[in-house]
Amino acid sequence: MNPAELAAYLDSARITGNVATARQDNLRHIQLFLDGNEHLEFGVKTSRAWTWDEVFQLMHDRVGISGDRLHTRGQDTISAHKCVAALDRFATRFGGSVRAGERILFATGHPAGLLPVHAELAAAAVRGGAKAVEVPEGQPFRDGDIRQLFNVLVWHQHGGLVHTHYPEPMRLSLELLASGGDAPPELVVADHGWAGHAASMGIPTLGFADCNDPGLFVSEAEGQLHVAVPLDDNLCPGLYAPMTRYILEKAGLA
């Protein structure tokens, strides 16, 4: 699949284009991120103060939300072309890491949508000669624990996998690795707080983020996160399969 074909597919699946996330949520989440809301700060440690206008412009430039400041409710957008460009950067860095045989940690806070994406990337990485970092399972966290499925870290609670934006699971996982004498991963592939915290710790990180998740795009703009891929991050998992294949083809791992 070439970039133009993928862009058309992403729009048709509403991974990009007219996405489900409401405009009012996008605008409100900018302020919540700036306020340090525990669900939206993602563990991102900024090097300077950001204004609402600066983050809004960043989200327009890097994600493709509408630049009309008078548009406050209803439909908003993600640019398929910006998504594909980010996927190309993602694939280049990911493929290089795999060929170098690096230790890669995979994690997701959206297991109902992105777990299969991370799992397929992890499997391809191992086939290509990289090592998927293993973290001892069962680390307690908020009435649950941290588990690893198909080489992907997730938060488990009450018999199910939990959607989370918290950075603490990544912090706890990195502390657990260190306590066992293991070095930090050489690359992290993640989303939400898993990605934000890793990047803030100086670990090379590739992340996926929605148009109502400004934290990872601010992290990328500050040079912490290496790549933030803009997309609707919680659709039915099968819809992401062409995107995952595209990453692997571009990375030379298909």
KOLDO-149890 format. One record per residue (C-alpha): residue number from 1; x, y, z. Coordinates in pm, whole numbers, plus 50000, padded with zeros to 5 digits. Layout:
BEGIN
<r NUM, <X, Y, Z>>
...
//
This chain:
BEGIN
<r 1, <50000, 50000, 50000>>
<r 2, <50144, 50337, 49900>>
<r 3, <50109, 50653, 50115>>
<r 4, <49818, 50792, 49913>>
<r 5, <49627, 50463, 49933>>
<r 6, <49687, 50443, 50308>>
<r 7, <49572, 50802, 50358>>
<r 8, <49249, 50727, 50171>>
<r 9, <49195, 50413, 50377>>
<r 10, <49259, 50594, 50708>>
<r 11, <48996, 50854, 50619>>
<r 12, <48747, 50588, 50510>>
<r 13, <48792, 50400, 50840>>
<r 14, <48772, 50728, 51034>>
<r 15, <49110, 50664, 51190>>
<r 16, <49174, 51007, 51044>>
<r 17, <48952, 51260, 50869>>
<r 18, <48616, 51320, 51039>>
<r 19, <48695, 51134, 51360>>
<r 20, <48461, 51049, 51646>>
<r 21, <48632, 51273, 51902>>
<r 22, <48423, 51586, 51955>>
<r 23, <48568, 51932, 51896>>
<r 24, <48469, 52044, 52245>>
<r 25, <48671, 51761, 52398>>
<r 26, <48978, 51857, 52196>>
<r 27, <48959, 52216, 52317>>
<r 28, <48880, 52123, 52679>>
<r 29, <49164, 51873, 52695>>
<r 30, <49417, 52139, 52599>>
<r 31, <49329, 52327, 52916>>
<r 32, <49321, 52011, 53125>>
<r 33, <49670, 51921, 53004>>
<r 34, <49795, 52268, 53097>>
<r 35, <49627, 52232, 53437>>
<r 36, <49817, 51908, 53502>>
<r 37, <49504, 51692, 53507>>
<r 38, <49604, 51341, 53616>>
<r 39, <49438, 51182, 53313>>
<r 40, <49589, 51419, 53058>>
<r 41, <49934, 51521, 53174>>
<r 42, <50067, 51178, 53060>>
<r 43, <50383, 51214, 53269>>
<r 44, <50510, 51482, 53030>>
<r 45, <50762, 51714, 53198>>
<r 46, <50778, 52031, 52992>>
<r 47, <51091, 52245, 52983>>
<r 48, <50891, 52568, 52968>>
<r 49, <50542, 52703, 53025>>
<r 50, <50303, 52658, 52733>>
<r 51, <50000, 52877, 52662>>
<r 52, <49663, 52752, 52546>>
<r 53, <49710, 52929, 52212>>
<r 54, <50048, 52764, 52158>>
<r 55, <49912, 52415, 52224>>
<r 56, <49609, 52482, 52004>>
<r 57, <49835, 52589, 51716>>
<r 58, <50056, 52286, 51773>>
<r 59, <49755, 52054, 51750>>
<r 60, <49648, 52221, 51428>>
<r 61, <49998, 52195, 51281>>
<r 62, <50084, 51841, 51390>>
<r 63, <49745, 51671, 51410>>
<r 64, <49522, 51860, 51172>>
<r 65, <49244, 51973, 51404>>
<r 66, <49049, 52264, 51262>>
<r 67, <49235, 52594, 51287>>
<r 68, <48910, 52790, 51316>>
<r 69, <48911, 52928, 51671>>
<r 70, <48541, 53012, 51645>>
<r 71, <48461, 52644, 51587>>
<r 72, <48397, 52523, 51942>>
<r 73, <48154, 52231, 51912>>
<r 74, <48078, 51940, 51682>>
<r 75, <48303, 51771, 51429>>
<r 76, <48681, 51786, 51436>>
<r 77, <48946, 51629, 51218>>
<r 78, <49281, 51451, 51203>>
<r 79, <49489, 51489, 50888>>
<r 80, <49554, 51160, 50710>>
<r 81, <49863, 51310, 50546>>
<r 82, <50008, 51416, 50881>>
<r 83, <49934, 51069, 51016>>
<r 84, <50108, 50898, 50723>>
<r 85, <50408, 51130, 50750>>
<r 86, <50437, 51043, 51119>>
<r 87, <50402, 50671, 51039>>
<r 88, <50691, 50704, 50795>>
<r 89, <50911, 50857, 51068>>
<r 90, <50791, 50591, 51309>>
<r 91, <50879, 50311, 51065>>
<r 92, <51225, 50450, 50998>>
<r 93, <51315, 50468, 51367>>
<r 94, <51149, 50136, 51451>>
<r 95, <51314, 49950, 51165>>
<r 96, <51655, 50088, 51260>>
<r 97, <51608, 49979, 51620>>
<r 98, <51511, 49628, 51517>>
<r 99, <51804, 49589, 51277>>
<r 100, <52039, 49708, 51552>>
<r 101, <51905, 49432, 51778>>
<r 102, <51792, 49680, 52042>>
<r 103, <51587, 49606, 52353>>
<r 104, <51235, 49741, 52286>>
<r 105, <50956, 49779, 52539>>
<r 106, <50594, 49780, 52415>>
<r 107, <50299, 49911, 52619>>
<r 108, <49944, 50035, 52569>>
<r 109, <49682, 50221, 52767>>
<r 110, <49416, 50143, 52504>>
<r 111, <49409, 49762, 52502>>
<r 112, <49067, 49744, 52333>>
<r 113, <49200, 49931, 52032>>
<r 114, <49578, 49930, 52007>>
<r 115, <49689, 49609, 52179>>
<r 116, <49693, 49410, 51851>>
<r 117, <49895, 49687, 51684>>
<r 118, <50162, 49676, 51953>>
<r 119, <50154, 49297, 51963>>
<r 120, <50214, 49266, 51589>>
<r 121, <50496, 49522, 51604>>
<r 122, <50651, 49330, 51895>>
<r 123, <50632, 49000, 51708>>
<r 124, <50794, 49155, 51400>>
<r 125, <51066, 49310, 51615>>
<r 126, <51154, 48974, 51768>>
<r 127, <51156, 48806, 51427>>
<r 128, <51385, 49080, 51303>>
<r 129, <51643, 49029, 51575>>
<r 130, <51539, 49277, 51844>>
<r 131, <51457, 49180, 52201>>
<r 132, <51114, 49256, 52346>>
<r 133, <51178, 49372, 52701>>
<r 134, <51009, 49152, 52958>>
<r 135, <50892, 49302, 53286>>
<r 136, <50805, 49072, 53580>>
<r 137, <50427, 49058, 53593>>
<r 138, <50204, 49132, 53887>>
<r 139, <50338, 49471, 53997>>
<r 140, <50047, 49614, 54201>>
<r 141, <49884, 49930, 54074>>
<r 142, <49553, 50090, 54186>>
<r 143, <49364, 49780, 54291>>
<r 144, <49506, 49585, 54000>>
<r 145, <49841, 49492, 53854>>
<r 146, <50064, 49528, 53551>>
<r 147, <50066, 49235, 53309>>
<r 148, <50235, 49156, 52980>>
<r 149, <50036, 49007, 52693>>
<r 150, <50208, 48919, 52364>>
<r 151, <50510, 49119, 52488>>
<r 152, <50293, 49428, 52551>>
<r 153, <50254, 49583, 52897>>
<r 154, <49895, 49655, 53005>>
<r 155, <49710, 49741, 53324>>
<r 156, <49483, 49465, 53453>>
<r 157, <49205, 49519, 53706>>
<r 158, <48920, 49291, 53824>>
<r 159, <48969, 49037, 53547>>
<r 160, <48986, 49285, 53260>>
<r 161, <49231, 49509, 53079>>
<r 162, <49192, 49875, 53168>>
<r 163, <49200, 50188, 52955>>
<r 164, <49445, 50423, 53124>>
<r 165, <49623, 50752, 53067>>
<r 166, <49827, 50724, 53387>>
<r 167, <50208, 50745, 53361>>
<r 168, <50261, 50548, 53682>>
<r 169, <50247, 50201, 53521>>
<r 170, <50547, 50291, 53307>>
<r 171, <50728, 50443, 53604>>
<r 172, <50664, 50128, 53808>>
<r 173, <50774, 49902, 53522>>
<r 174, <51101, 50092, 53472>>
<r 175, <51167, 50084, 53847>>
<r 176, <51105, 49709, 53847>>
<r 177, <51354, 49662, 53566>>
<r 178, <51613, 49871, 53748>>
<r 179, <51562, 49682, 54073>>
<r 180, <51640, 49360, 53888>>
<r 181, <51963, 49505, 53751>>
<r 182, <51832, 49561, 53397>>
<r 183, <51917, 49871, 53196>>
<r 184, <51634, 50089, 53060>>
<r 185, <51494, 49989, 52721>>
<r 186, <51673, 50125, 52418>>
<r 187, <51337, 50208, 52259>>
<r 188, <50979, 50231, 52386>>
<r 189, <50677, 50187, 52157>>
<r 190, <50367, 50293, 52347>>
<r 191, <50083, 50542, 52388>>
<r 192, <49934, 50773, 52651>>
<r 193, <50107, 50789, 52989>>
<r 194, <50318, 50485, 52909>>
<r 195, <50480, 50685, 52626>>
<r 196, <50482, 51024, 52798>>
<r 197, <50667, 50903, 53106>>
<r 198, <50924, 50703, 52909>>
<r 199, <51001, 51004, 52690>>
<r 200, <51030, 51234, 52991>>
<r 201, <51288, 50993, 53133>>
<r 202, <51501, 51038, 52823>>
<r 203, <51422, 50699, 52669>>
<r 204, <51378, 50709, 52289>>
<r 205, <51003, 50667, 52245>>
<r 206, <50754, 50628, 51961>>
<r 207, <50389, 50695, 52045>>
<r 208, <50035, 50695, 51913>>
<r 209, <49801, 50976, 52023>>
<r 210, <49449, 51102, 51955>>
<r 211, <49346, 51458, 51876>>
<r 212, <49231, 51506, 52236>>
<r 213, <49570, 51397, 52376>>
<r 214, <49788, 51710, 52346>>
<r 215, <50053, 51590, 52591>>
<r 216, <50241, 51362, 52352>>
<r 217, <50249, 51626, 52080>>
<r 218, <50393, 51878, 52325>>
<r 219, <50648, 51614, 52428>>
<r 220, <50741, 51564, 52062>>
<r 221, <50767, 51940, 52006>>
<r 222, <51004, 51964, 52302>>
<r 223, <51228, 51693, 52155>>
<r 224, <51141, 51431, 52418>>
<r 225, <50911, 51194, 52229>>
<r 226, <51072, 51099, 51899>>
<r 227, <50746, 51053, 51705>>
<r 228, <50380, 51115, 51792>>
<r 229, <50143, 50956, 51541>>
<r 230, <49804, 51135, 51523>>
<r 231, <49507, 50900, 51489>>
<r 232, <49180, 50797, 51651>>
<r 233, <49320, 50553, 51905>>
<r 234, <49022, 50348, 52015>>
<r 235, <48845, 50201, 51715>>
<r 236, <48786, 49832, 51656>>
<r 237, <49131, 49670, 51645>>
<r 238, <49096, 49514, 51301>>
<r 239, <49067, 49857, 51142>>
<r 240, <49430, 49927, 51222>>
<r 241, <49563, 49622, 51036>>
<r 242, <49644, 49805, 50708>>
<r 243, <49826, 50074, 50908>>
<r 244, <50031, 49813, 51094>>
<r 245, <50122, 49640, 50768>>
<r 246, <50227, 49976, 50627>>
<r 247, <50461, 50038, 50922>>
<r 248, <50621, 49696, 50884>>
<r 249, <50661, 49732, 50507>>
<r 250, <50819, 50075, 50545>>
<r 251, <51042, 49943, 50822>>
<r 252, <51155, 49653, 50602>>
<r 253, <51007, 49399, 50841>>
<r 254, <50708, 49266, 50646>>
//
